[in-house]
Amino acid sequence: MCWSGSSFYAVGDDGLILSSANGSSWIKRSSGTTEDLWGVVAGKDRVVVVGGAGKILSSSNGYAWYSENSGIFSILYDVTWTG
């Protein structure tokens, strides 16, 4: 789970992405993948999610998620924003 400055994001099995403005009520977002998702981080203007089969997803608004090519097929368990 992470905080973007305006929303919480959580990820999970079968491509699950949830967002919440208050941490109490959550909205399921369409990730476009069925890979298990393991890590999420929010940076300056983007949220990035990683998971199974080298899956990387990114979003600038938390609604539309775009697949990025990692070039690997191993599970990505975590992601970090360094600024």
Chimera marker file (.cmm) of the C-alpha trace (Angstrom):
<marker_set name="trace">
<marker id="1" x="0.000" y="0.000" z="0.000" r="1" g="1" b="0" radius="0.5"/>
<marker id="2" x="1.106" y="3.585" z="-0.581" r="1" g="1" b="0" radius="0.5"/>
<marker id="3" x="-0.111" y="7.175" z="-0.276" r="1" g="1" b="0" radius="0.5"/>
<marker id="4" x="0.185" y="9.503" z="-3.283" r="1" g="1" b="0" radius="0.5"/>
<marker id="5" x="-0.598" y="12.727" z="-1.471" r="1" g="1" b="0" radius="0.5"/>
<marker id="6" x="-4.261" y="12.525" z="-2.462" r="1" g="1" b="0" radius="0.5"/>
<marker id="7" x="-5.106" y="8.798" z="-2.503" r="1" g="1" b="0" radius="0.5"/>
<marker id="8" x="-4.135" y="5.475" z="-0.992" r="1" g="1" b="0" radius="0.5"/>
<marker id="9" x="-3.372" y="2.607" z="-3.392" r="1" g="1" b="0" radius="0.5"/>
<marker id="10" x="-3.295" y="-1.110" z="-2.622" r="1" g="1" b="0" radius="0.5"/>
<marker id="11" x="-2.585" y="-4.070" z="-4.910" r="1" g="1" b="0" radius="0.5"/>
<marker id="12" x="-3.151" y="-7.810" z="-4.784" r="1" g="1" b="0" radius="0.5"/>
<marker id="13" x="-3.990" y="-11.073" z="-6.530" r="1" g="1" b="0" radius="0.5"/>
<marker id="14" x="-5.307" y="-11.330" z="-10.089" r="1" g="1" b="0" radius="0.5"/>
<marker id="15" x="-4.437" y="-7.748" z="-11.047" r="1" g="1" b="0" radius="0.5"/>
<marker id="16" x="-6.246" y="-6.128" z="-8.138" r="1" g="1" b="0" radius="0.5"/>
<marker id="17" x="-5.728" y="-2.377" z="-7.742" r="1" g="1" b="0" radius="0.5"/>
<marker id="18" x="-7.740" y="-0.455" z="-5.153" r="1" g="1" b="0" radius="0.5"/>
<marker id="19" x="-7.759" y="3.273" z="-4.471" r="1" g="1" b="0" radius="0.5"/>
<marker id="20" x="-9.160" y="5.309" z="-1.605" r="1" g="1" b="0" radius="0.5"/>
<marker id="21" x="-9.212" y="9.000" z="-0.769" r="1" g="1" b="0" radius="0.5"/>
<marker id="22" x="-9.824" y="8.345" z="2.943" r="1" g="1" b="0" radius="0.5"/>
<marker id="23" x="-8.530" y="4.818" z="3.690" r="1" g="1" b="0" radius="0.5"/>
<marker id="24" x="-12.046" y="3.628" z="4.598" r="1" g="1" b="0" radius="0.5"/>
<marker id="25" x="-13.948" y="3.264" z="1.329" r="1" g="1" b="0" radius="0.5"/>
<marker id="26" x="-12.094" y="1.642" z="-1.552" r="1" g="1" b="0" radius="0.5"/>
<marker id="27" x="-12.704" y="1.642" z="-5.316" r="1" g="1" b="0" radius="0.5"/>
<marker id="28" x="-11.565" y="-1.246" z="-7.508" r="1" g="1" b="0" radius="0.5"/>
<marker id="29" x="-9.643" y="-0.040" z="-10.571" r="1" g="1" b="0" radius="0.5"/>
<marker id="30" x="-9.227" y="-1.909" z="-13.839" r="1" g="1" b="0" radius="0.5"/>
<marker id="31" x="-5.569" y="-2.900" z="-14.198" r="1" g="1" b="0" radius="0.5"/>
<marker id="32" x="-5.858" y="-4.754" z="-17.502" r="1" g="1" b="0" radius="0.5"/>
<marker id="33" x="-3.913" y="-7.742" z="-16.151" r="1" g="1" b="0" radius="0.5"/>
<marker id="34" x="-4.581" y="-10.978" z="-14.293" r="1" g="1" b="0" radius="0.5"/>
<marker id="35" x="-1.011" y="-11.181" z="-12.953" r="1" g="1" b="0" radius="0.5"/>
<marker id="36" x="-0.683" y="-10.971" z="-9.167" r="1" g="1" b="0" radius="0.5"/>
<marker id="37" x="0.498" y="-7.503" z="-8.188" r="1" g="1" b="0" radius="0.5"/>
<marker id="38" x="2.995" y="-7.170" z="-5.351" r="1" g="1" b="0" radius="0.5"/>
<marker id="39" x="4.319" y="-3.644" z="-5.033" r="1" g="1" b="0" radius="0.5"/>
<marker id="40" x="3.039" y="-0.100" z="-5.445" r="1" g="1" b="0" radius="0.5"/>
<marker id="41" x="4.688" y="3.298" z="-5.079" r="1" g="1" b="0" radius="0.5"/>
<marker id="42" x="3.619" y="6.865" z="-5.720" r="1" g="1" b="0" radius="0.5"/>
<marker id="43" x="6.074" y="9.399" z="-7.055" r="1" g="1" b="0" radius="0.5"/>
<marker id="44" x="5.953" y="13.003" z="-8.133" r="1" g="1" b="0" radius="0.5"/>
<marker id="45" x="3.308" y="12.603" z="-10.865" r="1" g="1" b="0" radius="0.5"/>
<marker id="46" x="2.829" y="8.853" z="-11.265" r="1" g="1" b="0" radius="0.5"/>
<marker id="47" x="1.800" y="5.680" z="-9.452" r="1" g="1" b="0" radius="0.5"/>
<marker id="48" x="3.753" y="2.544" z="-10.411" r="1" g="1" b="0" radius="0.5"/>
<marker id="49" x="2.702" y="-1.050" z="-9.712" r="1" g="1" b="0" radius="0.5"/>
<marker id="50" x="4.801" y="-4.217" z="-10.176" r="1" g="1" b="0" radius="0.5"/>
<marker id="51" x="3.985" y="-7.912" z="-10.103" r="1" g="1" b="0" radius="0.5"/>
<marker id="52" x="4.128" y="-11.353" z="-11.672" r="1" g="1" b="0" radius="0.5"/>
<marker id="53" x="5.844" y="-12.086" z="-14.998" r="1" g="1" b="0" radius="0.5"/>
<marker id="54" x="7.776" y="-8.807" z="-14.796" r="1" g="1" b="0" radius="0.5"/>
<marker id="55" x="4.559" y="-6.782" z="-15.002" r="1" g="1" b="0" radius="0.5"/>
<marker id="56" x="4.889" y="-3.012" z="-14.564" r="1" g="1" b="0" radius="0.5"/>
<marker id="57" x="1.843" y="-0.743" z="-14.673" r="1" g="1" b="0" radius="0.5"/>
<marker id="58" x="1.824" y="3.019" z="-14.357" r="1" g="1" b="0" radius="0.5"/>
<marker id="59" x="-0.815" y="5.691" z="-14.040" r="1" g="1" b="0" radius="0.5"/>
<marker id="60" x="-0.757" y="9.464" z="-13.878" r="1" g="1" b="0" radius="0.5"/>
<marker id="61" x="-4.341" y="9.704" z="-12.602" r="1" g="1" b="0" radius="0.5"/>
<marker id="62" x="-5.059" y="6.445" z="-10.719" r="1" g="1" b="0" radius="0.5"/>
<marker id="63" x="-7.844" y="5.487" z="-13.143" r="1" g="1" b="0" radius="0.5"/>
<marker id="64" x="-6.153" y="4.544" z="-16.405" r="1" g="1" b="0" radius="0.5"/>
<marker id="65" x="-3.291" y="2.042" z="-16.057" r="1" g="1" b="0" radius="0.5"/>
<marker id="66" x="-0.683" y="1.487" z="-18.771" r="1" g="1" b="0" radius="0.5"/>
<marker id="67" x="1.532" y="-1.549" z="-19.154" r="1" g="1" b="0" radius="0.5"/>
<marker id="68" x="5.277" y="-0.876" z="-19.295" r="1" g="1" b="0" radius="0.5"/>
<marker id="69" x="7.828" y="-3.339" z="-20.681" r="1" g="1" b="0" radius="0.5"/>
<marker id="70" x="10.233" y="-4.550" z="-17.997" r="1" g="1" b="0" radius="0.5"/>
<marker id="71" x="12.090" y="-6.919" z="-20.316" r="1" g="1" b="0" radius="0.5"/>
<marker id="72" x="12.020" y="-9.721" z="-17.721" r="1" g="1" b="0" radius="0.5"/>
<marker id="73" x="9.564" y="-12.450" z="-16.800" r="1" g="1" b="0" radius="0.5"/>
<marker id="74" x="10.401" y="-12.935" z="-13.108" r="1" g="1" b="0" radius="0.5"/>
<marker id="75" x="8.135" y="-11.720" z="-10.326" r="1" g="1" b="0" radius="0.5"/>
<marker id="76" x="8.780" y="-8.122" z="-9.343" r="1" g="1" b="0" radius="0.5"/>
<marker id="77" x="7.986" y="-7.978" z="-5.628" r="1" g="1" b="0" radius="0.5"/>
<marker id="78" x="8.558" y="-4.321" z="-4.826" r="1" g="1" b="0" radius="0.5"/>
<marker id="79" x="9.218" y="-0.908" z="-6.297" r="1" g="1" b="0" radius="0.5"/>
<marker id="80" x="10.769" y="2.248" z="-4.821" r="1" g="1" b="0" radius="0.5"/>
<marker id="81" x="10.540" y="5.918" z="-5.746" r="1" g="1" b="0" radius="0.5"/>
<marker id="82" x="13.771" y="7.833" z="-5.233" r="1" g="1" b="0" radius="0.5"/>
<marker id="83" x="12.606" y="11.217" z="-6.495" r="1" g="1" b="0" radius="0.5"/>
<link id1="1" id2="2" r="1" g="1" b="0" radius="0.2"/>
<link id1="2" id2="3" r="1" g="1" b="0" radius="0.2"/>
<link id1="3" id2="4" r="1" g="1" b="0" radius="0.2"/>
<link id1="4" id2="5" r="1" g="1" b="0" radius="0.2"/>
<link id1="5" id2="6" r="1" g="1" b="0" radius="0.2"/>
<link id1="6" id2="7" r="1" g="1" b="0" radius="0.2"/>
<link id1="7" id2="8" r="1" g="1" b="0" radius="0.2"/>
<link id1="8" id2="9" r="1" g="1" b="0" radius="0.2"/>
<link id1="9" id2="10" r="1" g="1" b="0" radius="0.2"/>
<link id1="10" id2="11" r="1" g="1" b="0" radius="0.2"/>
<link id1="11" id2="12" r="1" g="1" b="0" radius="0.2"/>
<link id1="12" id2="13" r="1" g="1" b="0" radius="0.2"/>
<link id1="13" id2="14" r="1" g="1" b="0" radius="0.2"/>
<link id1="14" id2="15" r="1" g="1" b="0" radius="0.2"/>
<link id1="15" id2="16" r="1" g="1" b="0" radius="0.2"/>
<link id1="16" id2="17" r="1" g="1" b="0" radius="0.2"/>
<link id1="17" id2="18" r="1" g="1" b="0" radius="0.2"/>
<link id1="18" id2="19" r="1" g="1" b="0" radius="0.2"/>
<link id1="19" id2="20" r="1" g="1" b="0" radius="0.2"/>
<link id1="20" id2="21" r="1" g="1" b="0" radius="0.2"/>
<link id1="21" id2="22" r="1" g="1" b="0" radius="0.2"/>
<link id1="22" id2="23" r="1" g="1" b="0" radius="0.2"/>
<link id1="23" id2="24" r="1" g="1" b="0" radius="0.2"/>
<link id1="24" id2="25" r="1" g="1" b="0" radius="0.2"/>
<link id1="25" id2="26" r="1" g="1" b="0" radius="0.2"/>
<link id1="26" id2="27" r="1" g="1" b="0" radius="0.2"/>
<link id1="27" id2="28" r="1" g="1" b="0" radius="0.2"/>
<link id1="28" id2="29" r="1" g="1" b="0" radius="0.2"/>
<link id1="29" id2="30" r="1" g="1" b="0" radius="0.2"/>
<link id1="30" id2="31" r="1" g="1" b="0" radius="0.2"/>
<link id1="31" id2="32" r="1" g="1" b="0" radius="0.2"/>
<link id1="32" id2="33" r="1" g="1" b="0" radius="0.2"/>
<link id1="33" id2="34" r="1" g="1" b="0" radius="0.2"/>
<link id1="34" id2="35" r="1" g="1" b="0" radius="0.2"/>
<link id1="35" id2="36" r="1" g="1" b="0" radius="0.2"/>
<link id1="36" id2="37" r="1" g="1" b="0" radius="0.2"/>
<link id1="37" id2="38" r="1" g="1" b="0" radius="0.2"/>
<link id1="38" id2="39" r="1" g="1" b="0" radius="0.2"/>
<link id1="39" id2="40" r="1" g="1" b="0" radius="0.2"/>
<link id1="40" id2="41" r="1" g="1" b="0" radius="0.2"/>
<link id1="41" id2="42" r="1" g="1" b="0" radius="0.2"/>
<link id1="42" id2="43" r="1" g="1" b="0" radius="0.2"/>
<link id1="43" id2="44" r="1" g="1" b="0" radius="0.2"/>
<link id1="44" id2="45" r="1" g="1" b="0" radius="0.2"/>
<link id1="45" id2="46" r="1" g="1" b="0" radius="0.2"/>
<link id1="46" id2="47" r="1" g="1" b="0" radius="0.2"/>
<link id1="47" id2="48" r="1" g="1" b="0" radius="0.2"/>
<link id1="48" id2="49" r="1" g="1" b="0" radius="0.2"/>
<link id1="49" id2="50" r="1" g="1" b="0" radius="0.2"/>
<link id1="50" id2="51" r="1" g="1" b="0" radius="0.2"/>
<link id1="51" id2="52" r="1" g="1" b="0" radius="0.2"/>
<link id1="52" id2="53" r="1" g="1" b="0" radius="0.2"/>
<link id1="53" id2="54" r="1" g="1" b="0" radius="0.2"/>
<link id1="54" id2="55" r="1" g="1" b="0" radius="0.2"/>
<link id1="55" id2="56" r="1" g="1" b="0" radius="0.2"/>
<link id1="56" id2="57" r="1" g="1" b="0" radius="0.2"/>
<link id1="57" id2="58" r="1" g="1" b="0" radius="0.2"/>
<link id1="58" id2="59" r="1" g="1" b="0" radius="0.2"/>
<link id1="59" id2="60" r="1" g="1" b="0" radius="0.2"/>
<link id1="60" id2="61" r="1" g="1" b="0" radius="0.2"/>
<link id1="61" id2="62" r="1" g="1" b="0" radius="0.2"/>
<link id1="62" id2="63" r="1" g="1" b="0" radius="0.2"/>
<link id1="63" id2="64" r="1" g="1" b="0" radius="0.2"/>
<link id1="64" id2="65" r="1" g="1" b="0" radius="0.2"/>
<link id1="65" id2="66" r="1" g="1" b="0" radius="0.2"/>
<link id1="66" id2="67" r="1" g="1" b="0" radius="0.2"/>
<link id1="67" id2="68" r="1" g="1" b="0" radius="0.2"/>
<link id1="68" id2="69" r="1" g="1" b="0" radius="0.2"/>
<link id1="69" id2="70" r="1" g="1" b="0" radius="0.2"/>
<link id1="70" id2="71" r="1" g="1" b="0" radius="0.2"/>
<link id1="71" id2="72" r="1" g="1" b="0" radius="0.2"/>
<link id1="72" id2="73" r="1" g="1" b="0" radius="0.2"/>
<link id1="73" id2="74" r="1" g="1" b="0" radius="0.2"/>
<link id1="74" id2="75" r="1" g="1" b="0" radius="0.2"/>
<link id1="75" id2="76" r="1" g="1" b="0" radius="0.2"/>
<link id1="76" id2="77" r="1" g="1" b="0" radius="0.2"/>
<link id1="77" id2="78" r="1" g="1" b="0" radius="0.2"/>
<link id1="78" id2="79" r="1" g="1" b="0" radius="0.2"/>
<link id1="79" id2="80" r="1" g="1" b="0" radius="0.2"/>
<link id1="80" id2="81" r="1" g="1" b="0" radius="0.2"/>
<link id1="81" id2="82" r="1" g="1" b="0" radius="0.2"/>
<link id1="82" id2="83" r="1" g="1" b="0" radius="0.2"/>
</marker_set>
